[in-house]
């Protein structure tokens, strides 16, 4: 796509379901996450970032964008080793280092170890991106099992808390924490009741932690995506929801992972020096 032109409405997304956790390479069409049209400006030169859920989707795009801006990164993933290795190669192709860590963010000890590995490898830590997430659509509240409820909360909010707590001793004035929320945490979604609750919790966590860390000049913000074409969609949503996914927004198409990455760059860099406690909506016009 010519960078001087707007991104056109995407091709129709066919109905599909993939086993959880889905591989990005199995999706039809493949998500855009390589930032081939992104113009870096050295905004994160020699910074170190750790990104959870970075084997694919938004996390992969953020890792690539950070590398293009001059940062070395550590990426956390839970299950898809092939996807994680693809992300590593894409980051390294930008001339930066990429540490790959397999870890379950539901485990506080695993989160502490991931931070330790990152600091041991790079000597410091400047940016934490909490992005790992779990969802599974259910038509009725009664269909949400106790196991699913616990997994959703433990991944989506416990993991964010554990990672932030482990990272804080290493963060200095000017550093940043960026959480991934969701528009559904603001407007709700009837088939993702437990997931929307965790995203609302992430938004509140972001605001409270931003107030607490303001005196240390550590900024805490949240990106709230709208419908974005990532592996979680065909792996967790009913086929009729996947078909033409995202076309209900004002721009009449789903977002692509690479369209979210610049928001994370803004919040991680000095360009966002007066932004904290914010929920930055990148939704394509998903307002309700």
C-alpha positions as CSV (number, residue, x, y, z in Angstrom):
1,X,0.0,0.0,0.0
2,X,1.3,3.5,-0.9
3,X,1.8,5.3,2.4
4,X,0.3,8.4,0.9
5,X,-3.0,6.6,0.4
6,X,-5.6,5.5,3.0
7,X,-5.9,1.8,3.8
8,X,-8.8,0.5,1.7
9,X,-11.5,-1.6,3.1
10,X,-10.1,-5.1,3.5
11,X,-11.2,-8.2,1.6
12,X,-14.1,-10.1,3.0
13,X,-13.0,-12.4,5.9
14,X,-14.4,-15.9,5.4
15,X,-16.0,-17.8,8.2
16,X,-13.4,-20.0,9.8
17,X,-12.5,-21.6,13.1
18,X,-9.0,-22.7,14.1
19,X,-7.9,-24.7,17.2
20,X,-6.8,-22.7,20.2
21,X,-4.1,-21.4,20.3
22,X,-4.2,-20.6,16.6
23,X,-1.1,-20.0,14.5
24,X,-0.9,-16.7,12.6
25,X,0.3,-18.5,9.5
26,X,-3.0,-20.5,9.4
27,X,-5.3,-17.5,9.2
28,X,-7.1,-16.5,6.0
29,X,-6.3,-13.8,5.1
30,X,-3.0,-13.5,7.0
31,X,-2.9,-10.5,9.3
32,X,-0.7,-7.5,8.4
33,X,2.0,-7.3,11.1
34,X,5.3,-6.7,9.3
35,X,5.2,-2.8,9.3
36,X,6.4,-2.7,5.8
37,X,5.2,0.9,5.4
38,X,6.3,2.1,8.8
39,X,8.8,5.0,8.9
40,X,10.9,4.8,12.0
41,X,12.6,7.9,13.5
42,X,14.9,6.4,16.3
43,X,12.4,7.1,19.0
44,X,13.5,4.1,21.1
45,X,17.2,4.1,20.4
46,X,19.0,1.7,22.8
47,X,15.9,1.1,25.0
48,X,15.0,-2.3,26.2
49,X,11.4,-3.6,26.1
50,X,9.7,-6.7,27.3
51,X,6.4,-7.6,25.6
52,X,4.0,-10.4,26.7
53,X,1.9,-12.3,24.2
54,X,4.4,-11.3,21.4
55,X,4.5,-14.4,19.4
56,X,1.8,-13.1,17.0
57,X,-0.8,-10.5,16.4
58,X,-0.5,-7.1,18.1
59,X,2.4,-8.2,20.3
60,X,4.4,-9.2,17.2
61,X,3.7,-5.9,15.5
62,X,4.8,-4.0,18.6
63,X,8.0,-5.9,18.9
64,X,8.9,-5.2,15.3
65,X,8.0,-1.5,15.6
66,X,10.1,-1.1,18.7
67,X,13.0,-2.8,17.0
68,X,12.6,-0.5,14.0
69,X,12.8,2.4,16.5
70,X,16.0,1.1,17.9
71,X,15.0,-1.0,20.9
72,X,16.2,-4.5,21.9
73,X,13.2,-6.6,22.9
74,X,12.3,-9.7,24.9
75,X,9.1,-11.4,23.8
76,X,7.1,-13.7,26.1
77,X,4.8,-16.4,24.7
78,X,3.0,-19.4,26.1
79,X,2.5,-22.0,23.5
80,X,3.2,-21.2,19.8
81,X,6.9,-21.7,19.5
82,X,6.9,-21.5,15.7
83,X,5.1,-18.1,15.8
84,X,7.5,-16.8,18.5
85,X,10.6,-17.8,16.4
86,X,9.1,-16.0,13.4
87,X,8.7,-12.9,15.5
88,X,12.3,-13.3,16.6
89,X,13.6,-13.5,13.1
90,X,11.5,-10.4,12.1
91,X,12.9,-8.4,15.0
92,X,16.5,-9.5,14.2
93,X,16.0,-8.6,10.6
94,X,15.7,-5.0,11.8
95,X,19.1,-5.1,13.3
96,X,18.1,-5.5,17.0
97,X,18.3,-8.3,19.5
98,X,15.3,-10.5,20.5
99,X,15.2,-12.6,23.5
100,X,12.5,-15.3,23.3
101,X,11.0,-16.5,26.7
102,X,8.4,-19.2,27.0
103,X,6.4,-18.4,30.1
104,X,2.8,-18.5,31.5
105,X,2.0,-15.0,32.9
106,X,-0.5,-16.6,35.3
107,X,2.5,-17.8,37.3
108,X,4.1,-14.9,39.4
109,X,7.4,-16.8,39.6
110,X,7.5,-17.1,35.8
111,X,6.9,-13.4,35.5
112,X,9.8,-12.6,37.9
113,X,12.0,-15.0,36.0
114,X,11.2,-13.4,32.6
115,X,12.1,-10.0,33.9
116,X,15.3,-11.4,35.4
117,X,16.3,-13.0,32.1
118,X,15.7,-9.8,30.3
119,X,17.7,-7.6,32.7
120,X,20.5,-10.3,32.7
121,X,20.6,-10.3,28.9
122,X,20.4,-6.6,28.3
123,X,21.5,-5.0,31.5
124,X,18.4,-2.9,32.0
125,X,14.7,-2.5,31.3
126,X,12.8,0.6,30.1
127,X,9.5,-0.5,28.8
128,X,6.9,-3.2,29.8
129,X,4.1,-4.0,27.4
130,X,1.4,-6.2,29.0
131,X,-0.4,-7.7,26.0
132,X,-0.9,-11.4,26.7
133,X,-4.6,-12.3,26.8
134,X,-7.1,-15.1,26.8
135,X,-10.7,-15.1,25.7
136,X,-13.3,-17.7,24.7
137,X,-16.7,-16.7,23.5
138,X,-19.8,-18.2,25.3
139,X,-23.4,-17.4,24.4
140,X,-24.7,-17.5,28.0
141,X,-23.2,-16.7,31.4
142,X,-24.1,-20.2,32.5
143,X,-21.8,-21.6,29.8
144,X,-18.7,-19.9,31.3
145,X,-17.0,-22.6,33.4
146,X,-15.2,-21.9,36.6
147,X,-12.0,-23.0,34.8
148,X,-12.5,-20.6,32.0
149,X,-13.4,-17.7,34.3
150,X,-10.2,-18.3,36.3
151,X,-8.0,-18.6,33.3
152,X,-9.4,-15.4,31.8
153,X,-8.8,-13.4,34.9
154,X,-5.5,-15.0,35.8
155,X,-4.1,-14.3,32.3
156,X,-5.5,-10.9,31.6
157,X,-5.3,-9.1,34.9
158,X,-3.2,-11.2,37.3
159,X,-0.5,-11.5,34.7
160,X,-0.5,-7.7,34.2
161,X,-0.1,-7.2,37.9
162,X,2.6,-9.8,38.3
163,X,4.6,-8.4,35.3
164,X,4.3,-4.8,36.5
165,X,5.4,-5.8,40.1
166,X,8.4,-7.7,38.8
167,X,9.4,-4.9,36.4
168,X,9.1,-1.9,38.7
169,X,12.4,-2.3,40.6
170,X,14.2,-2.0,37.2
171,X,12.3,1.0,35.8
172,X,13.6,4.5,36.1
173,X,12.2,8.0,35.6
174,X,11.1,8.4,32.0
175,X,10.3,4.7,31.5
176,X,6.9,3.3,30.7
177,X,4.3,0.6,31.3
178,X,1.8,0.0,28.5
179,X,-1.2,-2.2,29.0
180,X,-3.5,-3.6,26.3
181,X,-7.1,-3.1,27.1
182,X,-10.0,-3.3,24.7
183,X,-13.0,-1.3,23.5
184,X,-15.2,-4.1,24.9
185,X,-14.0,-3.1,28.3
186,X,-15.8,0.2,27.7
187,X,-18.8,-0.8,25.7
188,X,-19.3,-4.5,26.6
189,X,-19.8,-7.6,24.5
190,X,-22.5,-10.1,25.3
191,X,-20.5,-13.2,24.3
192,X,-17.3,-12.2,26.0
193,X,-18.6,-11.3,29.5
194,X,-15.6,-12.6,31.5
195,X,-13.1,-11.1,29.0
196,X,-14.8,-7.7,29.0
197,X,-14.7,-7.7,32.8
198,X,-10.9,-8.2,32.7
199,X,-10.4,-5.5,30.2
200,X,-12.4,-3.1,32.4
201,X,-10.2,-4.1,35.2
202,X,-7.1,-3.4,33.1
203,X,-8.3,0.1,32.4
204,X,-8.8,0.8,36.1
205,X,-5.5,-0.8,37.0
206,X,-3.8,1.5,34.4
207,X,-5.3,4.7,35.9
208,X,-4.6,3.8,39.5
209,X,-1.0,2.7,38.8
210,X,-0.4,5.9,36.8
211,X,-1.4,8.0,39.8
212,X,0.8,6.0,42.1
213,X,3.9,6.1,39.8
214,X,3.5,9.7,38.7
215,X,5.8,10.9,41.4
216,X,8.5,8.5,40.1
217,X,7.9,9.8,36.5
218,X,7.1,6.4,35.3
219,X,4.2,6.6,32.8
220,X,1.4,4.0,32.7
221,X,-1.0,4.0,29.8
222,X,-3.3,1.6,28.0
223,X,-4.1,1.0,24.3
224,X,-7.7,-0.1,23.8
225,X,-8.0,-1.8,20.4
226,X,-11.3,-2.3,18.6
227,X,-11.8,-5.3,16.4
228,X,-8.3,-6.4,15.2
229,X,-7.5,-9.4,13.0
230,X,-5.4,-11.6,15.3
231,X,-5.1,-15.4,15.9
232,X,-7.4,-15.1,18.9
233,X,-10.4,-14.3,16.6
234,X,-10.7,-17.5,14.6
235,X,-9.6,-19.5,17.6
236,X,-12.1,-18.2,20.1
237,X,-15.1,-16.8,18.3
238,X,-18.1,-18.5,16.6
239,X,-17.7,-18.9,12.8
240,X,-20.6,-16.5,12.1
241,X,-18.8,-13.8,14.2
242,X,-15.5,-14.4,12.3
243,X,-17.2,-13.9,8.9
244,X,-16.8,-10.3,7.9
245,X,-15.2,-9.6,11.3
246,X,-14.9,-5.9,12.2
247,X,-17.0,-4.5,9.4
248,X,-19.4,-2.9,11.9
249,X,-17.0,-0.1,12.7
250,X,-17.0,3.4,11.1
251,X,-14.2,2.4,8.8
252,X,-16.0,-0.7,7.8
253,X,-13.1,-3.1,8.3
254,X,-11.1,-4.8,11.0
255,X,-7.8,-3.3,12.2
256,X,-4.5,-4.9,11.4
257,X,-1.9,-5.5,14.1
258,X,0.5,-3.1,12.4
259,X,-2.0,-0.3,12.7
260,X,-1.9,-0.6,16.5
261,X,1.9,-0.6,16.9
262,X,2.4,3.2,16.4
263,X,0.2,3.9,19.4
264,X,2.5,1.8,21.5
265,X,5.5,3.6,20.1
266,X,4.0,6.9,21.1
267,X,3.3,5.8,24.6
268,X,6.8,4.2,25.0
269,X,8.7,7.2,23.6
270,X,9.4,10.7,24.7
271,X,6.7,11.8,22.3
272,X,4.3,10.6,25.0
273,X,6.1,12.4,27.9
274,X,2.9,14.1,29.1
275,X,0.6,11.1,28.6
276,X,-0.1,8.9,31.6
277,X,-3.2,7.2,32.9
278,X,-4.8,7.4,29.5
279,X,-6.9,4.8,27.6
280,X,-5.9,5.3,24.0
281,X,-8.7,4.0,21.8
282,X,-7.6,2.6,18.4
283,X,-10.9,1.2,17.2
284,X,-11.7,2.2,13.6
285,X,-14.7,4.0,15.0
286,X,-16.1,1.2,17.3
287,X,-18.1,3.5,19.6
288,X,-20.8,1.2,21.0
